[in-house]
Amino acid sequence: MNSQSVAGLLGAIVASIVMVVAIAYGPIGQYGKPAKPASLQQAAPAQPVPAAPAPRGPVIREVPN
């Protein structure tokens, strides 16, 4: 067995482990995920955003000498 075949074998083992972990932690597409209800988007009324207060400038005070 030369070094190229050992490297190929180890690469195949690492690739298979990575694929198993990827499938276990991240299902592909919609598989394993609940369906999103469409009625929730229409049921919530839009609230008006309150206006931000006017920016205030620096406070300048008279300092006695």
Buried (B, 14 or more C-beta within 10 A) or exposed (E): EEEEEEEEEEEEEEEEEEEEEEEEEEEEEEEEEEEEEEEEEEEEEEEEEEEEEEEEEEEEEEEEE
